[in-house]
Amino acid sequence: MAAEESKVSIVTWPKEALKLSHEFAEGKPCPVAIAFAPETPAHVVVGTDPKQPLDVNMSMSVSARQPVPLCISLCEPICARSDYTIGIAIFDNPFASITIRGLTRLFNCKEEPPAQATCIGFDALKPPTEFPAPFTHENLRFTPLAEPLHAATFGDPAGKVKLRFPRAGLRITFPFPVRDVRITVNNYAGPTIDFAAFAGTTLLASFSEPIANTVKQVTLAQTGITDVEIKGGNNEAGVVEVCYAPAAKR
């Protein structure tokens, strides 16, 4: 991916000033703290009667004394903290102050945690068992495309059982649509192994991977994969492990 394609930038920004509205939980009144200026204490008596009830209305405009930098992280909540005091003066003398504090948290959309990959090996198979017909192992369906498949221990990693396949290859069928399939394959005949990923009958991807006299993990990053075909190797190639994750939350 080119460097330019990996950059994220804001292409437009609202012309209106940022507005922050506070709402208090469960419809409860705003908690207000009233403090008198310590240097000029005051004794206040407030009286009212049914004919002239006490009525207090207040409108407030708050602006920053200087521009406030705003940094947004897409992986963390955005927090706006309010902490300000409203001073009340009578005849130019400090009378009271009201302090308002609060924290507004803006969360990103709820994201599902990444699904953990399921990895299937073949140590439970007994070499040199032959599989001339399709069989199921750990919820995966393995189908020989021509000649039989075999459980074998040849090649790397040493001591692990592999599913050896002929040049015509095999098909792996998953129990549900998956993504990010990782298949570990060894090969000791021919320079490449061919891979193809399908969603039902639709071909999602096909490619040849250079694997010669070694073992290698190959990733098929498509989503919605239902089947994978592997071909090549002239009977000297085998599947060591198959890993996959669900394509969507099930």
N, C-alpha and C positions, 0 to 999 in steps of 0.2 A: 504494500500500500504506500502510495506516495505521501511525503510529509504533509503536503497541502490537504490531502484527503482526510488526514487524521486530526486536523484542527477543528475546534468547535468555537464559534463566535456568535454573538448576538447581532442579528442583521437590522433589527429595528428596536426602538425603545419608546414607550409611551411618552407623549408630550406633557401629559398631565403630571402634577406633583404626586409623589407617593402618598397614599392615604392609608392610615392604619386605624382600624376600628376595634375597640375593646368590647367584648361581651363577657358577662360574668356567669359562671356556671349555675345551672338550676334556677335561673331567674332571681337569685339572691341579690340584695342591694350591694352597691359598690362599697367595699370597706374603706373608710375615710379616717385618717388620723389628723386631729387638730392640735396644733402646738402653738403656744403663745411665745412671742419673742422673749428670750430670757432677760434681755437688758431693759425691757419696758413691760413688766408684768401688768396685767389688766384684770379687773373684776367686771364681769359682764352679766347683766340680767336681761334675759329675753322673755318678753311676755306677749301673749296673744289672747284673743277672745273669739267666739264663734262668728261675730259680725265682721271682724277683720283678721282672718286667719293669716298666718305667716306664709308667705309665698316667695320662694327664692328661685330664680332662673339664672342660669349661667351659660354663656356661650364662650367657647375658647378656641383660639387659633394658636397653634404651636409650630414654630419653625426652628430649624437648627441655626445656631450662630455662625457656623461655617459648614461647608460641604462635608457630608459624611460618606466615606468610601464604603462601597457595598461589594462584598465578596460572596459568591454563591457557590457552594459545593453540591453537585448533583447527588452525592452519596450520603449527605448528612442533612438533618433538618435545618431550616433557616429560622433563626431565633431573633425576635425583635424585643428588646428589653425597654420598658418604660420606667423611668424613675425621675419624677419631677415634682416640684413644690409650687403651689399656687399661693401667693402672698395676698393678704387682704389688709388694706389700709383704710383708716378713717381719719379724715382731715390730715392727710399726709403722715399719719402716725401708724406704725405697724400694729395691726389688731390681732390677726390670726394667720395661720398658714395651714394649708391642706396639702398633704403629701400623698401622691398616688404612685404606686409601684406595681408593675406587672410584667409578665413574660408571655409573649405570643410566639408559638412554635408552629411553623409551616412545614409539613412533612411532604416528602415526595410520595408518589403513588405506591401503594403496597406492592411489594415485589415478592414473588415466591422464591424461597431459597433454591439455589441450584440443585437439581436432582443428582444424587450420587450415582456414579457409574456402577453397573453390574459387570463383573468380569468372570468369564467361564474358561476353565482349563480342562485338561483331558486326563489328569492323573487317575481318575476313577475308572478309566477304560483299561482293559488288560491286553497288552501286546501279545501276540500279533493278530488280534481279533480283526476279522474282515467284515466290512459293511457293504454288501452288494446292493442293498435297498435303502431307501430313506429311513432315518432313525432320529429319535428325539433324545437330546442330552441337555439337562439343565434348562429346560423350556425352549431350547433352540432346536430347530429342525435342520438336519444335515442331509443333503440329497446328492448322491454321486451323479454327475452329468453323463457318464459313460461307464468306465470301469469302476470297480469297487474302491471304497476308501479303506484305510487300515490304521489301527492304533500302532504306533511305533515309537521308539526311543532314539532314533538316529539323530545326529546333528546337535546343534546348540538350541537352547540351553541344555547342558548335560544333565542327565538324570530325570528330565521331564518327559512325560508322554505327549506325543504330538498326534494330530490327525493327518496322516499322509494322504495326499490326493494325486491322481494321475494327471497327465497333460491336459485332458479334457476338462478337469477341474471339478468343483463342487459348488452347490448353492447353499447358503445359510439363510434360513427363514426365521424372522424374529416373531415373538408372540404378540407384538403390537408395534405400531410405528415408533421408530427410534431416531436418535440423532447422535452425532459425534461418535461414530463407530470407530473403534481402534482395534485393528487386527494385527497380531504378531505372527509373522511368517518366516520360516527359514527356507532356503533354496540352495541346492548344490548341483543344478543342471540348467544351463541357460542363463542369460544375463538379466532377464526381467520376469516379473509376475504380473499378470493382467487382473485388474479389479473393475467391477461394475456394480453400481448401486441402483436399486429400483424402488419405486413407490407403486406397488401393484405391478401393472404392466408398463408403467412409464419409466424410461431410463433417466435417472437423475444425473449420473456421472459415470465416465469410464476412462481409465488411464492405465498405462503400464508403469510399474515401479521398478527401478533398478535394484535387484536383490540377487547377489551372486556370491556363493560360498560364505554366507553369513546369515544372521537372523536380524529382522528389522520390524519395527512397529509402523504400520501404515494407518493414516487417519482418513476417514471419509466424513467430512464435516457437514454434509447435507442433513436436512431434517425431514422427517416423514419416511425414513427408509424402512422398507418391509423385508427386502431381500438383498443379499450381496452374493455375487458370483466371483470366484477366484479360479484362474486358469494358468497353466504353464508348469514348468518344473520337471517334466518328463519322469514322473514317479520318484523324484528326489527332492520334493518340496512338501512341507507340512504346516498346518496351522497350530501354533503354540497356545494362543489365547485370543479370546474375543471379548471386547469390552463395549458397552453401549449404555446410553441414558434414554429415558422416555422422551419422545418428541414433545409432549405436553403433559400437564398435570392430569393424572388419571383418577 
